[in-house]
């Protein structure tokens, strides 16, 4: 959505398996992104997301690049005690989207919970979903 005026809204994701528990998550539009209409200057964009990859849970992440430039995204992970686990990189094509299961792409988060930050000089946005393998349900995870 591109607008010169403030816009709000949300998307609802729903899974209704033939057997098992239906699951639904609401993901709000991100409104904290810097506005850019033309001749935009690079600005460091940060998306912060809590994660839970413990027991029967895992977190999935979607990152979108809002520019036509290739985005190198610095990914810094912390555990729930505030210890920095490390920094790695993700890459998103210009005007592209990448979606991944956090512990599969960033094994430092496997078996842990905490916070992960995604930083890029390109304008990025992100969202997260927390899945439960025990009952095959999911919920949205808000970005901070």
Buried (B, 14 or more C-beta within 10 A) or exposed (E): EEEEEEEEEEEEBEEEEEEEEEBEBEBEEBEEBEEEEEEEEEEEBBBBBBBBBBEEBBBBBBBBBBBEBEBEBBBBBBBEEEEEBEEBEBEBEEEBEBEBBBBEBBBBBEEBBBBBBBBBBBBBBBBBBBBBEEEBBBBBBEBE
